[in-house]
Amino acid sequence: MHFVHVTTKEEAYNVLIGPALLGRLSELYPKPPEAGSPVLVVADSNTDALFGDLVAEGLGSLGYRVERFVFPAGEGSKTASTLAEIHEAAFRAGLTRRDRMVALGGGVVGDLTGFAAATYMRGIEYIQIPTTLLAQVDSSVGGKTGIDTPYGKNLIGAFKQPRLVIADVSTLETLPFEQLACGMAEVIKYGLLEGESFFAEIESLPAAPPSAEIITACVRQKADTVARDEKEANIRAFLNLGHSFGHAIEKASNYTRYTHGAAVGLGLLAALRIGEQLGLTPAGLLPRLQVLLQSWNLPVTTDLSLAEVLPNLTADKKRSGSGIQFVVLEDYGKPLLHWISDELLAELAPCLSGFVLDVGGNLPDTLVLYPGQIKGEVYPPPSKSQAHRVIICTALAARDETADFTRSIRNFAEARSQDIDTTAENIRLLLEAARFGDSKPLQLDCGESGSTVRFLIPIAAALGVEVCFTGRGRLPQRPLDAYREPLESNGVSLRFPKDPGFHLPLTVSGQLRPGTYRIAGDSSSQYITGMLMAMCLLDAPSTLQLTTNLESAPYVDMTLETLRQFGQSIEEGWQEGLLTYQVVPVGGLKRPAEPITIERDYSQAAFWYLAAYLGQPIEVNGLRPGSHQGDRAILTLLENLAKRRSGEDYGAVIEIDVAQFPDLFPALGVAAGAAGAGKRTRLVNAARLRIKESDRLAATADLLKRLGVPTQMGEDYLEIEGIPHFRGGELDSFGDHRLAMAAAVAALEADGPSRILKASAIAKSYPSFYRELCRLGARCERE
C-alpha cells in the first residue's frame, strides 16, 4: 500500500493507494465516536451495486450505523436537486456535526458528496473512496467540490478537503474501457505537467488499469501543488491544463456526448495548439500527444464548431476581466499561465478549426484535396499485419479469458481499424464456440479482410469447430483453393457452394490431424501463417512443406517471430529440396510475461515516405529499424528512385520486382509517375495484385492515367513513364484503401484540385489518414 500525505493551511490527510483496500476498511477507516454513530454512504447506481454492500459491511463491523443514499449514475445528476436530496438523507439519518459522509464512486459522487458535507450544518467531515481512475488520480484529492449549472460546469461549489482518501486500485478492474480511458486523459495531463520521462512511461503503459505506482505519482504531483496553493491563487491553475476547452466542449455537447476524459483530451490538444500559435509550445509535443490519446481510443477531433465551443469559454472560472488565464506548455514539465484577451483568442481560435474542431465524424465518400504543402512529424499507426497475428495469438493464449484478451496488447486501441476489429471479434467468437460447443455451424463474417479469413480457416480446423465463413466486397472473389490439399488430406472438409471457384462462402468442418502438410509458397504468406498458427494448437509435431518458392518471405518471418514470442517451438530448414517448418507443440500458446506493443506500420508509412519523396517536408517517426515487415523496403526503393529522379537517366527502364511487397504497389506507382519526363519504371511480378481489395494492378494504372501519367499494363506488370507534374481531376480509389491514400498524396502535387472517389475506403486500415493530412496542413473538403 502506498501513502501520500496532503497538507494544506487548514487540513492534513492521507491518501491510501493499493489493491483490495475495501476489504480492509475495518483497519483503515476511523473508529466511530461511539457505537451506533451514523455514517451516510453516498453512491451512484453503478458503484452501489458493485461495492455498496462490501463498504457497508466493513463500516458496520466497526460499529457504525450505515445509511445509504443512491442516485442515478451520470453527469446529469450533478445538480442542485441531487444536492438537496443528499442533505435530506443526512437529516433523516440523524447526522450531527461530528459525523461523516462517505463518497463511494467517481468524480460526480465525490464532487456532490464533498459539497454536501461542506454545506451540511456548515460543514462536516467526509471521506473519499474513489472507484474510477479519474477520481483516484485527480478529483478525490485537493478539496474541489461542486455542482453543474445551466451556465457551466462546477460553477457552484466549495473547497472542502476530505478527512481521508482510500483508493482501492482493484475497483478499476470493473471499469469499462471507455471509463478507464476517461481517467487516462487525466493521467496523460499529469505526464505533460511532470516531465518527459513520466510522459514516456505513460506512453509505454498497456491498455489496462495503470499500476498503483503510476496512480501514486499522479496523486503526489497534485498533493504537492495543493499544498502550495490550496485555493488556486496561482500554480494550482496548472492542473487545469486542457480543462478550459474541455469544459467548453462538454457544455457545447450538453454533457452527453463526451466523457470528461474525452473532452479533456480534446482540450489538451487545443491548449498545445494555442501554445504553438503563441510561439510558446515546441512543435514536437503535439504529435506525441495525439498518438497517445488515440492509443486509448480517445477522440482527437470533434465536429463541434468554433461557433458552438467558444461562447462556452465565457463562463470559465479562470476568466479575468475581458480574457482568460490559459494554461500552456513551454515544454514537458514547464506549464505557464498566459492571459489571453478575448480579442487575441478570437484571432488564435481559427487554428483549431479543421484540427481539433470542425472535423467531420464520418469518413467522406468523396474528398476534395487541393495542391499544397504539408509539413511536420507523423507517427504511422501500428502494423496491421502484426496486429492480426498478435491479436489471434493473444486470444489463443487467453483461451478462457477471451472477453477482454485485448487488454494485454498495449496499443490495441490505436491499432483498431475495420479489418483489425473483424479479426478480434471473429477469433473471440471462434474460441467461445470451441469452449461451449454448438450443434449449428458458427457463422463468421470476415468483412473485406483477407487476413481474417485466411488465418482463421486452419485455426477453426485445428479447434474442431464447424464454421461457415462469409465475406463482403471483393473478398468472396478471392480464391481459397491453396488450403484444399493441406486440409482435406488431413481430416478436414472444405465445402464451397460455388465450387469449383473455391470462393466464399466456405464451410469448414472436421478435426485437423497432425502430420505433414504441403502448400505453395508463392500463393500468399497468409496461407502459411494460418497453417503455422493452427499447427501450434495440435497435440503432436507437424511439418509444413512449401512446394514452390516463398513469396512475401518477411511476413512469414513476422509470423515466426510472433509465435516464438508466445512460447512456440518452430524449426525452419530444408527437406528434399523444399523449405520446411516443423512445429513441436508445447501445450498451447503461452502469454508473454510483458504486454506486447504492436510496432508501427511500414505499409502505412509508405504514403508519408512517398510525400517526402515528392518534396513535402515530412518526418516519419516511431518505426522499428530492424522490423520483419517486408514493406520496410520502401525506404531503399524510394531512395533509389529519388537518385534517378534527380539524375540524367533518360530512356532506360528500371525494373522493380514487387512480389515480396505487393502492398507498396500504389505508392511505388505514384513515385514512378513523378520520376520526371521520359524516365520509365516497370513494376513486375504483380499478378497477385489482381485479387486484392480491387484489381490493384488495373486500378493503379487507372489512377496514373487520371494523373496524366502514360502507362502500359500486362498480365503481371505495369510500365510507367514519368512526367514532370501531375494533373488534377477525378481520382477513383475503386474502394481500395491503399489506392485512396496514394491518390491523396498525389493530389498534393497536382496542378489543381482532385476529387477522390470512395475515399472512405481508408477505414479498412488507416481511418485517421485524412485527419493526419489536415493536421499537417492539407486543405481538404468533404462532398
Secondary structure as GFF3:
##gff-version 3
##sequence-region A 1 783
A	DSSP	beta_strand	2	7	.	.	.	ID=ss1
A	DSSP	beta_strand	12	18	.	.	.	ID=ss2
A	DSSP	three_ten_helix	22	24	.	.	.	ID=ss3
A	DSSP	alpha_helix	25	28	.	.	.	ID=ss4
A	DSSP	beta_strand	38	44	.	.	.	ID=ss5
A	DSSP	alpha_helix	45	47	.	.	.	ID=ss6
A	DSSP	pi_helix	48	52	.	.	.	ID=ss7
A	DSSP	alpha_helix	53	61	.	.	.	ID=ss8
A	DSSP	beta_strand	65	71	.	.	.	ID=ss9
A	DSSP	three_ten_helix	75	77	.	.	.	ID=ss10
A	DSSP	alpha_helix	80	93	.	.	.	ID=ss11
A	DSSP	beta_strand	100	105	.	.	.	ID=ss12
A	DSSP	alpha_helix	107	119	.	.	.	ID=ss13
A	DSSP	three_ten_helix	120	122	.	.	.	ID=ss14
A	DSSP	beta_strand	125	130	.	.	.	ID=ss15
A	DSSP	alpha_helix	133	134	.	.	.	ID=ss16
A	DSSP	pi_helix	135	139	.	.	.	ID=ss17
A	DSSP	beta_strand	144	149	.	.	.	ID=ss18
A	DSSP	beta_strand	152	159	.	.	.	ID=ss19
A	DSSP	beta_strand	164	168	.	.	.	ID=ss20
A	DSSP	three_ten_helix	169	174	.	.	.	ID=ss21
A	DSSP	alpha_helix	177	194	.	.	.	ID=ss22
A	DSSP	alpha_helix	196	203	.	.	.	ID=ss23
A	DSSP	alpha_helix	212	228	.	.	.	ID=ss24
A	DSSP	three_ten_helix	235	240	.	.	.	ID=ss25
A	DSSP	alpha_helix	243	252	.	.	.	ID=ss26
A	DSSP	alpha_helix	260	277	.	.	.	ID=ss27
A	DSSP	alpha_helix	285	295	.	.	.	ID=ss28
A	DSSP	alpha_helix	306	309	.	.	.	ID=ss29
A	DSSP	three_ten_helix	310	315	.	.	.	ID=ss30
A	DSSP	beta_strand	319	320	.	.	.	ID=ss31
A	DSSP	beta_strand	323	331	.	.	.	ID=ss32
A	DSSP	beta_strand	334	341	.	.	.	ID=ss33
A	DSSP	alpha_helix	342	348	.	.	.	ID=ss34
A	DSSP	three_ten_helix	349	352	.	.	.	ID=ss35
A	DSSP	beta_strand	366	369	.	.	.	ID=ss36
A	DSSP	beta_strand	376	378	.	.	.	ID=ss37
A	DSSP	alpha_helix	384	398	.	.	.	ID=ss38
A	DSSP	three_ten_helix	402	408	.	.	.	ID=ss39
A	DSSP	alpha_helix	412	415	.	.	.	ID=ss40
A	DSSP	alpha_helix	418	436	.	.	.	ID=ss41
A	DSSP	beta_strand	442	445	.	.	.	ID=ss42
A	DSSP	alpha_helix	450	463	.	.	.	ID=ss43
A	DSSP	beta_strand	467	470	.	.	.	ID=ss44
A	DSSP	three_ten_helix	475	477	.	.	.	ID=ss45
A	DSSP	three_ten_helix	481	483	.	.	.	ID=ss46
A	DSSP	alpha_helix	484	488	.	.	.	ID=ss47
A	DSSP	beta_strand	492	495	.	.	.	ID=ss48
A	DSSP	beta_strand	506	510	.	.	.	ID=ss49
A	DSSP	beta_strand	516	519	.	.	.	ID=ss50
A	DSSP	alpha_helix	525	535	.	.	.	ID=ss51
A	DSSP	beta_strand	542	546	.	.	.	ID=ss52
A	DSSP	alpha_helix	553	565	.	.	.	ID=ss53
A	DSSP	beta_strand	569	575	.	.	.	ID=ss54
A	DSSP	beta_strand	578	584	.	.	.	ID=ss55
A	DSSP	alpha_helix	602	613	.	.	.	ID=ss56
A	DSSP	beta_strand	618	620	.	.	.	ID=ss57
A	DSSP	three_ten_helix	630	633	.	.	.	ID=ss58
A	DSSP	alpha_helix	634	646	.	.	.	ID=ss59
A	DSSP	beta_strand	653	657	.	.	.	ID=ss60
A	DSSP	three_ten_helix	662	664	.	.	.	ID=ss61
A	DSSP	alpha_helix	665	673	.	.	.	ID=ss62
A	DSSP	beta_strand	680	684	.	.	.	ID=ss63
A	DSSP	three_ten_helix	687	691	.	.	.	ID=ss64
A	DSSP	alpha_helix	696	706	.	.	.	ID=ss65
A	DSSP	beta_strand	711	713	.	.	.	ID=ss66
A	DSSP	beta_strand	718	721	.	.	.	ID=ss67
A	DSSP	beta_strand	730	732	.	.	.	ID=ss68
A	DSSP	alpha_helix	737	747	.	.	.	ID=ss69
A	DSSP	beta_strand	754	757	.	.	.	ID=ss70
A	DSSP	three_ten_helix	759	764	.	.	.	ID=ss71
A	DSSP	alpha_helix	769	775	.	.	.	ID=ss72
A	DSSP	beta_strand	780	782	.	.	.	ID=ss73
###
